[in-house]
Amino acid sequence: MKETNQAKLQDIVRAVLELPEGADVAAVKKITTRRWDSLAQVSLIAAVEGEFGVSLPVADYGRFTSYKAIELLLSEKGL
C-alpha cells in the first residue's frame, strides 16, 4: 500500500474510532477496541469507500477486522 494511502487510512481509523491524534493504529483490532462496534464498522467502510473512491462488495465487509486487514484489502485492490 502506498505511503500516502496508509496515512489516509490511519487518519480514517483514528477519526472513526475516536483515537487520539497520532495514536499508533497498526495494532488496532475490532475484537480489542471498545469503540469498534457495528456502527463504527459501517462508518469505517463508508469512509474507506469515499476516501479511496472504491465500491467494496458486501463480501469484503467482513474483512474489516483490524487495521492490518483493511490495509491488506486495499493493497489487493491496488491502492
VEXDREN-2710 file (C-alpha; in Angstrom, 1 decimal):
% VEXDREN-2710
k/r/px/py/pz
1/MET/0.0/0.0/0.0
2/LYS/1.3/3.4/-0.9
3/GLU/2.6/5.5/2.0
4/THR/0.1/8.4/1.3
5/ASN/-2.8/5.9/1.3
6/GLN/-1.5/4.4/4.6
7/ALA/-1.6/7.9/6.1
8/LYS/-5.2/8.4/4.9
9/LEU/-6.3/5.0/6.2
10/GLN/-4.7/5.8/9.6
11/ASP/-6.5/9.1/9.8
12/ILE/-9.8/7.4/8.9
13/VAL/-9.3/4.7/11.6
14/ARG/-8.4/7.3/14.2
15/ALA/-11.3/9.5/13.4
16/VAL/-14.0/6.8/13.2
17/LEU/-12.8/5.0/16.4
18/GLU/-12.1/8.3/18.2
19/LEU/-8.5/7.5/18.9
20/PRO/-6.1/10.3/20.0
21/GLU/-4.3/12.2/17.3
22/GLY/-1.0/10.5/16.4
23/ALA/-2.2/7.2/18.0
24/ASP/-0.5/4.1/16.5
25/VAL/-3.2/2.3/14.7
26/ALA/-1.1/-0.6/13.4
27/ALA/-2.3/-2.9/16.3
28/VAL/-5.9/-1.8/16.3
29/LYS/-8.3/-4.8/16.1
30/LYS/-12.1/-5.0/16.2
31/ILE/-12.0/-7.6/19.0
32/THR/-9.9/-5.4/21.3
33/THR/-11.1/-1.9/20.5
34/ARG/-14.1/-0.9/22.6
35/ARG/-15.4/1.7/20.2
36/TRP/-15.3/-0.6/17.2
37/ASP/-19.0/-1.6/17.3
38/SER/-21.4/-2.2/14.4
39/LEU/-21.9/1.5/13.7
40/ALA/-18.1/2.1/13.7
41/GLN/-17.9/-0.9/11.2
42/VAL/-20.3/0.7/8.8
43/SER/-18.6/4.1/9.3
44/LEU/-15.2/2.7/8.5
45/ILE/-16.5/1.0/5.4
46/ALA/-18.2/4.2/4.2
47/ALA/-15.2/6.3/4.9
48/VAL/-12.8/4.0/3.2
49/GLU/-15.0/3.8/0.1
50/GLY/-15.4/7.5/0.0
51/GLU/-11.8/8.4/0.6
52/PHE/-10.4/5.9/-1.9
53/GLY/-13.1/6.0/-4.5
54/VAL/-13.8/2.3/-4.4
55/SER/-17.0/0.4/-4.1
56/LEU/-16.4/-2.7/-2.0
57/PRO/-18.5/-5.8/-2.4
58/VAL/-20.5/-6.9/0.6
59/ALA/-18.3/-10.0/0.8
60/ASP/-15.4/-7.7/1.8
61/TYR/-17.2/-6.0/4.7
62/GLY/-16.4/-8.9/7.0
63/ARG/-12.7/-8.4/6.3
64/PHE/-12.8/-5.2/8.3
65/THR/-11.4/-6.8/11.5
66/SER/-8.2/-4.9/12.1
67/TYR/-6.2/-2.0/10.7
68/LYS/-3.8/-4.5/9.1
69/ALA/-6.7/-6.5/7.5
70/ILE/-8.1/-3.3/6.0
71/GLU/-4.7/-2.3/4.7
72/LEU/-4.3/-5.7/3.1
73/LEU/-7.7/-5.5/1.5
74/LEU/-6.9/-2.1/0.0
75/SER/-3.5/-3.3/-1.2
76/GLU/-5.2/-6.2/-3.0
77/LYS/-7.4/-3.5/-4.7
78/GLY/-4.3/-1.8/-6.0
79/LEU/-4.3/1.0/-3.5
END
